[in-house]
Amino acid sequence: LSKNPVFHGRSKHIAVRFHFLRDLVKDEVVRLRYCSSENQVADIMTKPLKLERFEKL
């Protein structure tokens, strides 16, 4: 959604904040970077992790 400026009917449920972010990307105010699940600290408590993975984070 952040890189595709075309609005589709099936994406109507997407909140305004995502369209706002898409506009920021288009205007080159922000640049999104991919972050793998292994490096995503924000998701640490959203799913069970093995002990080794938990200790690494």
N, C-alpha and C positions, 0 to 999 in steps of 0.2 A: 504493500500500500504506500510506503514512503516514497517509492521511486516511480510508481505508475500513476500519472495524473488523471487517468480515465476513471470516472465514477460509474460503478455498476450497481444495479438494483439489489444484487445479493449482498452488497456491503453496507446497506443502510443502517444495520445495527451497530456499526462502528461509531464510537463516540466522537464528539467534536474534537477532543484533545488529539486524536490520531490524525485528523485532517489538518489540525493546526501544526502538528509535527511535520507532516508531509510538506506543508507550505514552507516551513523553515528549512527543510532539506532542499527544496526546489530553489529557494532564494539563497542557498549556500550560507545560511546563518549557522547551521549545525551540520555535522557529518556523522552519520551512523556507522558504527563498526560492529562487526560480528563478534560475539563472545560465546564460546562454546560452553556447554553445560558444566564441563569440568572446571572452568574458570569463573563461573557465575556465582559470586558470593551471595547475591541477593536471594538466591533460591535455596540456600543452605538448609532452611527448616521447612521447606515445602514438600520434601520427599525423603524417604529413608536413605541413608548413606551407609556404605560399609565403613568400618572403623578406620581403615587406612585413608580413605577419602576425607572423612571427617577430620582426622588429625592433620592432613595436608592443608585444609582450609583454616 
